[in-house]
Structures are given as structure tokens and as C-alpha cells.
């Protein structure tokens, strides 16, 4: 879902804008996602095989991938206002949209397809899903927005922990801010003991134990069917800006 030390990267701006976009993003008149998206995903879960998917691939393109691409394009100008260093890229391969195909090389589950759809708006300095990013997950009964860094490598994880130790007041302001708390719950894996080199009695030890720095907010399945869902997601993403700024700068990326 959602590291890299980014100080060696040059961070320019790569934002994919809608051809008809203006400086002020237009309000959508129609919903991006229809009930057919969730219907397709439920059917795929029951028929997770290549023959079925090949038969209904045009439905997948029309009902899942194309709506996601429109959503990514129209979120681009809004994302730019949060931070110009995160990408909104609607390409089917290598962009913000997750591929439907599962990597089964190291999994006992050989089902060829994911039964969910998702997009991640990640920092331009990173090339994979473990980068700082804004995330949207669409799955029947499990729709949510996520922000942060998932499974950072040891170098990035150490940078985040060191930044928390060095700037305790700033970190506490970030995670205790009303707007953030009203929208998000911090989640992810944690160590059982204090990480090596950190004081077990540190007042922020529970945060220093974290192996992921991810926060999520759930949505009802019906919310994605509303014309205003893009703005709903935008407000949620903006609410995470202080959290994302702290993490992004901690790993050496531009904000």
C-alpha cells in the first residue's frame, strides 16, 4: 500500500491534469464509481480464474479501471494544492492505479487476481508502493482512505524514529490535532519491545515501536457512489497533510 531515503533525488513536479482543467478544479456532476464496480469485484471473488476474467475483461476496463483513471486525473489538481511532489498518474501500468494481477510467486494462494481496486498517490522520489503516499482502497465491505508509509526499510524507519525523538512536540501536535484525530486512526504493525538504541522509558515509546506509520479512515460502500465523493476524499487527504509532511520530510523528501 504505502520508503526510501529521498535526499539524493531531484524533486520536480509531475502532476497529470485533466485536459479541460482550470486553476479551480471543477465539481463533478456525476459519480465516478457506479454500483457495477462493486458488483464486478464480488463476481471476481467468486470466479477468480483467468478464463472468467478473460471473458469479462472489457467489463473490468469499463467498470473499474476507467472510472479509477478519471478519479486520478481529476484529483491531480487537488493533490497539487496539498503538495506538488506527489503524483496523480492515470496510466494503467506504472501509474497511480494498482494492477489487478496478483504476484503469486511467493504466495500459497495462487488466485491470479486481486478482489479489490485501489490507487496510490505516492511521492515522486519513490518507485514502489512502500513510498510515502495517499491511498484509496475499494473493496466490497472494506472501503477506506490511507496515508503514510507502509513497511519502510530499516534506513527510512530509523529516520522517522529519530525525527520523533528530535521533534517530540511537533510529532505530538501532528497526531493529537483535532482534524487529524477526527478523520484518522493510526494503525500498522509494531514491535513488542523498544527498538534497539531507543530508551524503553521514552514518553513516545509506543510510537517508536511502530514498524508502519499508516493512518486510515473508513468509508461506507455507498459513499463512493455519490457525485461528491471526490471532494470527500480530498477533504480527508487534506486532513492528513501535517502527518504526511512530518513523515515525508523525516525520510528526506521534499514537501
N, C-alpha and C positions, 0 to 999 in steps of 0.2 A: 504494500500500500504506500507507505510513505517512507552512508551520508558521507558525505565526503567533506574533507577539508578543502575549502574553495579559494584559499588565498592566492593560488597560482593561476587562477582563471581570470581572464579579462571579461567583465560582465557588461555587455552591451544590451540593447533592448530588442527582443524578438517577440512581438505581440501580433497575433493574427486577428485582423479586424474584418468585420463584415463589409462587403463592398459598398453597401449603402450607409455605413455608419457615419455619424457626425461626432462632434465633440461631446454631445449629450446623448448617451445611449437611449435608443427608442424603447418604449414599453411594449412588450409583446401583446398581441391581440388574441392569439391562440395558444393553447398549451403546447409545450414542447413534446411531452410524452402522453400517449394515449393508453387506455386500458389494454390495448393489444400488446404493449411491451411486456407487461407482467404476465399476460396470458401466454406469450411466446416462451418466456423463461420457465413458467410452470410446466409447459408441454415439453420443453427441452430437458427438464429434470427427469421427466418420466420416460423420455426417449433419447437418452444420452448416448447416441451412436452415430457413426459417420453417415450411414445410409439415410437416416431420418433427416439429419442436418443438411445433407446434400439436396434432398427433396425440397426442403423449406428454406434454403439459403437466401432466396430473394425476399422472403418474409423477414428474415433476420436483418438484411440490409435496409429494408423499408421501415420496419417497425422498431428496430433497436439502434443500429449503427448510425443511420442518417439523422434521427432525432438527437442522438448524442452529439453528433458533429455540429448541428445547428446550435445546440446549447453551448458548446465550447466556443464557437465563433462569437456568439452574442455575449458571452461572459467576458470575452477578451478585453473590451474597453473598460469594463467594471474592475477587472483584475488589475489593469494598469494603474487605476487610481489607488489601489491598495499598496501595490509595489510594482515598479516597472521591470523587476528582474525575474518575475515568474511567467511561465509560458502558457498560452492558450493556443494549442496547435491541433486542428481538427483532422490531421492525417490519420488514415486507417492504420498505418504502420509507423512506429517511431514517434507518434504524437502523444496527445493527452489521453486518448481513448485506449483502455485496456483491450488487448486481443481476447477474443472469445476462446481461443485454443489453450488448453492446459498444457503445462510442461510436466509430462508424466515420467520423465527419465528416472527420477529418484523417489517415486511415489508408488505405494502399493495399490492405490486407486488409479486405475488406468482409463477412467472415463475421459473421453477426448475433449470435452467442452466444459467451460465454466457455466454455472447455472445462475450467474449474476452478471450485471453490466456495471461498469464503473469508469470514471475519469479521474485523472490526477493532474493538477496544475502545479508542476514542480519547478524548482529554481533552475534557471538557465545553465548554471555551472555544473549540473549533475546530469547523468545519463541513464539513471535507473530508478526503480520505484522506491529505493531506500533514501532518496534525497528529501530535503525539506519540501513539503508540498501541501496543497489544499486538495481534498479528496471528496468525491461523491460516489456513494455505493447504492445501487439499485438492485434489490432482490425482494421477491415476494415475502412480506412479513419482516423484512430487515433492511429498511432504508435509512441511511444516515450520512451525515457530513463528518469528515475527519480532517484534522490539521496536525502538523508536526512532523516528527521524524521517527520512522519505524525501523527497528533493528539497525541502528547506526553501528558502524565499525568501531573498534576499540579506540582509535585515534579521535574520531568525532565525539564519541561518548565521553572520553576524558575531557575534551574541550568544553562540553556542556557542563559537566560536573564542576570543572574548575571555575567556569563563569558564575555558576550558582554560588560557590564558596566566596568568590571575589566580590560579587554584587548581590549579596543576600537581600538587601532592601528592595532592589529592583525586581528580583525574582518574586518576592512575596507580593509586591504590588501587582505584578502580572497575573499571578494565579488567584489572587484574592479580589481582583477588580469585579465589580458588580456585573458589568456587561458580560464579561467572560464567564463568570460563575452561573449567570442566568441562562447561558447558552450551552456550556460545555461541561463535560466530566473528563478528567484526566484518567487515562487507562493504560493498559500495556503490561508487559512483564517486568518484574522486579527481582532483585537478589534477596535472599533470605538474610544475609549478613551484610555489614558495611563493606563497600568495595575496598580493595587493598589501597592503602595510602590515605584513607579518609577517616576522620575521627568518628568512632561509633556513637559518640555522645553529641555529635553536631546537631544543632536545633533543626536542621533541614535534612536529617539523615534519610528520612523516608523518600524524599525526592532524589537524593544522591544514590539511593539503591536502585533507582529506575534503570531498566535496560532499554525501554522505549520512552519517548517523550511525545505522546499522542493524546489528543483530546477529541471527543466525539459528541455529536448531538443527534438524536434520533428524529425521524420524520414519520408521519403516518403514510401508508401507501397512497392514500387519496390525495395527499398534498402535492405530489408530483404531477397530478392531472390538472392542476389549476394554472390558468394563464400567468398568475403572479408568482409561480414557484421560482423563476429565475431571480426575482428581486428578494424573495425569501432566502434563497441560498446566498445571495450577495450580502444581505444583512448579517447572516451567520458567519460568512467568511470575514467580513469587516470586524466582527466582534472578536475574532481571533488574532487581529493584527498585532497587538502587543506581545502575545505569546509567540507568534511566528517571528516577529522582529528579534526577540531575545534569542531564540534558537538559531535563526539564520546568521545573526552576527556572531554568535558564540562559535560556530563552526567555520567562521572566516569568510562568509559570503556577504555580498552587498545587499542592503535592504532598500 
